[in-house]
């Protein structure tokens, strides 16, 4: 089977890659001001959804809100520009691939991105409010919560990104089986190890309460079992 085009010489490849990087940077430059403008509204939505009604955050340095706004805008820029950025990178890589490799990698990238979005949405919708409820439940008459603006943003970002990474479990299983690195029967025998790894990662990402850990661990394990089921029916082989 032949590729669609012949490989480019090294210097032409470097020049093509430089043009791709310039286009990606220009995309980020265009999107960032818009994201910076809307960043406070996005963060306010996170606070309203993740914190109890009437709860307010605090900031402890003059430029802390600005720093958080810049970081939030940067993350929004990556998410908003990802389709165009991925399209540019794909245009650079695709000519050197076989047709079946293009199909495989394209489906893998789209599936991975979709699972990351679903995992982040799960964290935002369910785990983040539980995390804040657990934290505020430890307050008392002599112990009042004073949660920093930047601390809340950092924890929320780690939680959402970590859950999105955990949602990559099906993609990892897909790659292991498709590449032949691990057999289906071998993965089935490793179920206890998979359960332990998922529980450990869930404990590291979520607050130290059983409910939020299970809310992350159970869907991750279900996805693992579904991937084994699909492999058994030769859907991903």
Secondary structure per residue as TSV (DSSP state, phi and psi in degrees):
chain	resnum	aa	ss	phi	psi
A	1	X	-	360.0	135.6
A	2	X	-	-104.2	153.3
A	3	X	-	-76.4	165.2
A	4	X	S	-68.9	-33.7
A	5	X	S	-137.9	160.0
A	6	X	-	-76.2	150.5
A	7	X	-	-59.9	143.5
A	8	X	-	-79.0	152.2
A	9	X	-	-59.6	160.3
A	10	X	H	-57.2	-48.5
A	11	X	H	-67.4	-34.3
A	12	X	H	-67.7	-36.0
A	13	X	H	-65.1	-42.7
A	14	X	H	-64.2	-39.5
A	15	X	H	-67.0	-41.1
A	16	X	H	-64.2	-40.2
A	17	X	H	-66.2	-37.3
A	18	X	H	-62.6	-41.2
A	19	X	H	-64.6	-37.7
A	20	X	H	-64.1	-44.1
A	21	X	H	-63.0	-39.2
A	22	X	H	-63.6	-43.0
A	23	X	H	-63.9	-39.0
A	24	X	H	-66.0	-42.8
A	25	X	H	-64.7	-40.8
A	26	X	H	-63.4	-38.6
A	27	X	H	-60.9	-44.5
A	28	X	H	-64.8	-39.2
A	29	X	H	-63.7	-36.7
A	30	X	H	-72.7	-41.2
A	31	X	H	-79.4	-33.7
A	32	X	H	-56.9	-45.6
A	33	X	H	-60.1	-38.1
A	34	X	H	-66.1	-44.0
A	35	X	H	-64.0	-38.2
A	36	X	H	-63.2	-36.0
A	37	X	H	-67.7	-41.4
A	38	X	H	-91.3	-5.4
A	39	X	H	-56.9	-43.2
A	40	X	H	-59.8	-36.4
A	41	X	H	-68.3	-39.1
A	42	X	H	-64.9	-43.5
A	43	X	H	-68.7	-37.2
A	44	X	H	-62.7	-37.0
A	45	X	H	-63.1	-41.3
A	46	X	H	-63.7	-41.1
A	47	X	H	-67.0	-44.7
A	48	X	H	-63.5	-37.1
A	49	X	H	-79.7	-37.6
A	50	X	H	-88.5	-21.7
A	51	X	S	-111.1	155.8
A	52	X	-	-63.2	157.7
A	53	X	T	-59.0	136.8
A	54	X	T	84.3	-6.4
A	55	X	-	-80.4	139.2
A	56	X	-	-129.0	147.0
A	57	X	-	-89.7	166.3
A	58	X	B	-123.5	153.5
A	59	X	-	-127.8	147.8
A	60	X	-	-118.4	5.9
A	61	X	S	-143.7	151.9
A	62	X	T	-58.2	-34.0
A	63	X	T	-103.8	8.3
A	64	X	H	-60.3	-46.2
A	65	X	H	-59.7	-38.2
A	66	X	H	-65.7	-42.5
A	67	X	H	-62.7	-44.3
A	68	X	H	-64.3	-39.0
A	69	X	H	-64.6	-40.5
A	70	X	H	-64.8	-44.5
A	71	X	H	-63.8	-42.9
A	72	X	H	-62.6	-42.4
A	73	X	H	-64.5	-35.8
A	74	X	H	-64.7	-43.4
A	75	X	H	-64.5	-43.2
A	76	X	H	-61.6	-37.2
A	77	X	H	-62.6	-43.5
A	78	X	H	-63.1	-45.5
A	79	X	H	-66.0	-44.6
A	80	X	H	-68.6	-36.2
A	81	X	H	-90.7	-2.7
A	82	X	H	-57.9	-44.2
A	83	X	H	-57.0	-45.8
A	84	X	H	-68.5	-42.0
A	85	X	H	-62.5	-44.0
A	86	X	H	-65.2	-37.2
A	87	X	H	-63.7	-40.3
A	88	X	H	-65.3	-44.5
A	89	X	H	-65.5	-38.1
A	90	X	H	-64.7	-39.0
A	91	X	H	-63.4	-27.4
A	92	X	H	-79.9	-39.2
A	93	X	H	-84.0	-36.5
A	94	X	G	-57.0	-40.0
A	95	X	G	-59.7	-22.6
A	96	X	G	-93.1	7.6
A	97	X	S	-109.5	153.2
A	98	X	-	-73.3	162.5
A	99	X	H	-62.5	-41.1
A	100	X	H	-69.1	-31.8
A	101	X	H	-67.6	-37.7
A	102	X	H	-61.4	-45.1
A	103	X	H	-62.5	-44.8
A	104	X	H	-63.8	-51.5
A	105	X	H	-67.9	-37.1
A	106	X	H	-61.9	-46.5
A	107	X	H	-64.7	-38.5
A	108	X	H	-64.7	-44.4
A	109	X	H	-65.5	-43.8
A	110	X	H	-64.4	-42.2
A	111	X	H	-65.0	-41.1
A	112	X	H	-63.5	-43.3
A	113	X	H	-66.0	-40.7
A	114	X	H	-64.4	-41.1
A	115	X	H	-67.4	-34.9
A	116	X	H	-64.6	-43.5
A	117	X	H	-62.6	-43.8
A	118	X	H	-64.1	-40.8
A	119	X	H	-64.8	-43.5
A	120	X	H	-63.2	-38.6
A	121	X	H	-64.9	-38.1
A	122	X	H	-61.4	-43.5
A	123	X	I	-64.4	-43.1
A	124	X	I	-66.5	-40.9
A	125	X	I	-76.8	-37.9
A	126	X	I	-119.5	-49.2
A	127	X	I	-74.8	-39.9
A	128	X	H	-59.8	-48.3
A	129	X	H	-60.4	-38.2
A	130	X	H	-64.4	-39.0
A	131	X	H	-60.8	-45.5
A	132	X	H	-69.9	-39.1
A	133	X	H	-61.6	-40.9
A	134	X	H	-64.1	-43.3
A	135	X	H	-63.2	-46.0
A	136	X	H	-73.1	-19.4
A	137	X	T	-69.3	-16.9
A	138	X	T	-86.2	-1.1
A	139	X	-	-75.2	158.0
A	140	X	-	-152.3	-173.8
A	141	X	S	-63.9	-29.5
A	142	X	S	-103.1	-2.0
A	143	X	-	-134.3	102.5
A	144	X	-	-104.9	136.8
A	145	X	-	-76.6	129.7
A	146	X	-	-128.3	90.8
A	147	X	-	-94.7	128.7
A	148	X	B	-76.4	149.1
A	149	X	H	-58.0	-49.0
A	150	X	H	-71.3	-34.6
A	151	X	H	-65.0	-42.3
A	152	X	H	-64.0	-42.5
A	153	X	H	-63.6	-42.2
A	154	X	H	-65.1	-45.4
A	155	X	H	-65.6	-40.3
A	156	X	H	-63.4	-42.9
A	157	X	H	-63.5	-43.7
A	158	X	H	-63.6	-41.6
A	159	X	H	-63.9	-48.7
A	160	X	H	-66.9	-44.4
A	161	X	H	-66.9	-40.9
A	162	X	H	-63.5	-40.5
A	163	X	H	-67.5	-37.7
A	164	X	H	-62.0	-37.3
A	165	X	H	-69.4	-40.1
A	166	X	H	-60.0	-32.7
A	167	X	T	-70.8	-5.0
A	168	X	T	-79.6	0.2
A	169	X	H	-51.2	-47.6
A	170	X	H	-61.1	-35.7
A	171	X	H	-67.3	-37.2
A	172	X	H	-65.8	-45.7
A	173	X	H	-61.0	-42.6
A	174	X	H	-56.1	-48.4
A	175	X	H	-64.8	-43.3
A	176	X	H	-61.4	-42.7
A	177	X	H	-74.0	-45.4
A	178	X	H	-63.1	-38.9
A	179	X	H	-82.0	-10.4
A	180	X	T	79.3	10.0
A	181	X	S	-65.8	-41.4
A	182	X	S	-130.0	135.5
A	183	X	-	-80.9	160.7
A	184	X	H	-63.0	-43.6
A	185	X	H	-63.8	-37.1
A	186	X	H	-64.8	-41.7
A	187	X	H	-63.3	-38.6
A	188	X	H	-62.8	-38.6
A	189	X	H	-70.1	-20.7
A	190	X	T	-92.2	14.6
A	191	X	H	-53.5	-46.3
A	192	X	H	-58.4	-38.4
A	193	X	H	-66.7	-41.3
A	194	X	H	-61.5	-42.8
A	195	X	H	-60.7	-44.6
A	196	X	H	-64.1	-43.5
A	197	X	H	-63.1	-43.6
A	198	X	H	-63.2	-42.5
A	199	X	H	-65.5	-39.3
A	200	X	H	-65.2	-46.8
A	201	X	H	-63.3	-39.1
A	202	X	H	-64.0	-40.0
A	203	X	H	-66.5	-33.4
A	204	X	H	-73.7	-33.2
A	205	X	H	-85.5	-40.0
A	206	X	S	-95.0	169.9
A	207	X	-	-63.9	161.5
A	208	X	S	-77.7	56.8
A	209	X	S	-133.3	148.7
A	210	X	H	-65.9	-37.1
A	211	X	H	-61.9	-51.8
A	212	X	H	-66.5	-33.8
A	213	X	H	-64.8	-43.6
A	214	X	H	-68.0	-33.2
A	215	X	H	-63.7	-25.3
A	216	X	H	-93.3	-40.6
A	217	X	H	-71.2	-41.4
A	218	X	H	-63.6	-50.0
A	219	X	H	-59.9	-36.8
A	220	X	H	-63.5	-41.5
A	221	X	H	-70.8	-37.2
A	222	X	H	-61.0	-41.5
A	223	X	H	-62.1	-38.2
A	224	X	H	-62.5	-45.6
A	225	X	H	-66.1	-38.8
A	226	X	H	-63.0	-37.9
A	227	X	H	-65.7	-39.5
A	228	X	H	-64.3	-38.6
A	229	X	H	-64.6	-44.5
A	230	X	H	-62.2	-38.8
A	231	X	H	-66.1	-36.6
A	232	X	H	-62.9	-34.5
A	233	X	T	-87.9	8.8
A	234	X	T	62.8	31.6
A	235	X	S	-77.1	-32.6
A	236	X	-	-110.5	14.0
A	237	X	-	-95.3	360.0
